[in-house]
């Protein structure tokens, strides 16, 4: 998996060289329902306070990806 780095970098050119990859698969950002499902699965079995609202977090993270860190 490649991470889109800010600014122009050599990482932008490496994946496009011939023979590197057979297929390009674009994965769109998850919608709110998808983000909520991801949050539920990611936090299952994880201790957290009762007032944590995963729905609110899903609504607030509309531009986040798994690579956003």
C-alpha positions in Angstrom: 0.0 0.0 0.0 1.3 3.4 -0.9 0.8 6.6 1.1 0.1 9.9 -0.7 2.8 12.1 0.7 2.4 15.9 0.8 4.2 17.6 -2.0 6.0 16.1 -5.0 8.1 13.1 -4.1 9.8 10.2 -5.7 7.0 8.1 -4.2 4.7 9.5 -6.8 6.7 8.0 -9.6 7.8 4.6 -8.4 4.4 2.8 -8.5 3.9 3.9 -12.2 7.0 2.4 -13.6 6.4 -0.4 -16.1 6.3 -3.9 -14.4 5.7 -2.6 -10.9 2.0 -3.4 -10.6 -0.5 -5.4 -12.8 -3.6 -3.6 -11.5 -4.5 -0.3 -10.0 -7.3 -0.5 -7.5 -8.8 2.7 -6.3 -10.4 2.6 -2.8 -12.8 5.4 -2.2 -13.2 7.1 1.2 -15.7 5.3 3.5 -19.0 7.0 4.0 -20.4 7.7 7.5 -22.0 4.3 7.8 -18.8 2.6 6.7 -16.6 4.7 9.1 -19.0 3.8 12.0 -18.7 0.1 11.1 -14.9 0.4 11.0 -14.9 2.2 14.4 -17.2 -0.4 16.0 -15.0 -3.3 14.8 -11.7 -1.5 15.7 -12.9 -0.7 19.2 -14.6 -4.0 20.0 -13.1 -5.5 23.1 -11.3 -2.2 23.8 -12.2 -0.5 27.1 -13.6 3.0 26.7 -15.9 5.3 28.6 -19.6 4.9 28.2 -20.0 8.5 26.9 -17.9 7.9 23.8 -20.1 8.4 20.8 -18.7 6.5 17.9 -21.4 8.0 15.6 -20.2 11.5 16.4 -16.6 10.4 15.7 -17.8 8.9 12.3 -19.5 12.1 11.4 -16.4 14.2 12.3 -13.9 12.1 10.4 -15.4 12.5 6.9 -12.0 13.1 5.2 -10.0 10.6 7.2 -8.4 7.4 5.8 -6.6 4.6 7.5 -3.4 6.4 6.3 -4.3 9.6 8.1 -1.9 9.9 11.0 
